[in-house]
């Protein structure tokens, strides 16, 4: 089946989702409200990364996702969020 959303990518920068997830993990929280925001940011960025993994068709992008172990980082985010 041809990918129906290939031309409707959310972000064209292949490094964006992985960088956003990394930044979210690096945030240090000092209160419960900040911890909730950190969890939300990890959730959003992991959803974006999952979408990117599922819709990638360009060989350079696929190679990049493999090289940075995107699926492993997605699993780490799920573990963090307990989902």
N, C-alpha and C positions, 0 to 999 in steps of 0.2 A: 504494500500500500504506500502510495506517495504521501509524504508528510504534508498535511493540509495547512499547517501554520508556519511553514518554513519562511515565508515572506512577511510574517507578522511577529518577528522576534521582539522581545521586550527591550533587550539591551544588545547592541551590536558589538560592544567591547568584550572580547572573550575573557578578559581577566576580571571584569567588574564583580561578578557574583562571588568569586573565590576571595577577592580582596575584601569585599564587604563582610563576608563571613569571618575572615581573619580579624578584621577590625572589631567586629562584635565580640569575638572571644577575648580580645585583648583589653576590653573595657574593664576597669576596676570600679566596683560599686561600693558606695558608703552607706546606702540606706535601702530599705525594701522597695521604695518607688523606683529607684535606679535599677535594682535587680529585675523588676518587672519589665522595664524598658529594654534592658539587655536581652532578656528572654524573647521579647517581641522582635528585636532586631535580628537575633539568631534565627528565629522562626521565619521572618520575611526573607532573609538572605539565603537560608537553606531551601526555601520554596523556589526562589529564583534560580539557585544552582541546580535543583532537581529539574526544573523546566529546561534549563540550558542543556543539561545532559541528555534529556529526552528528545530535544529538537535539533541537536547539533548534527550537521551533515558535512560541513567543510572539514577536509582532512586535517588542516592545520589546527583547527579548533578541537577536533577529537583527539589529536595527538597531545595538545596542550592539556586537556582534561585528564588524559591518562597520566601524563608526566607529573602533574601536581596532585595526583591521587584524589580527584574530585569525589569519587564515590566513597572513599574512606572518610573524607572530611564531612560529607553529608551524613554518614553513619555516626560520626562524632557529635554532630549537631543533634541528631535524633536521640542519642544517648543523653546528652546534656538536658534536652527538653523532656526526657522520659516518654518518648513516643515511639 
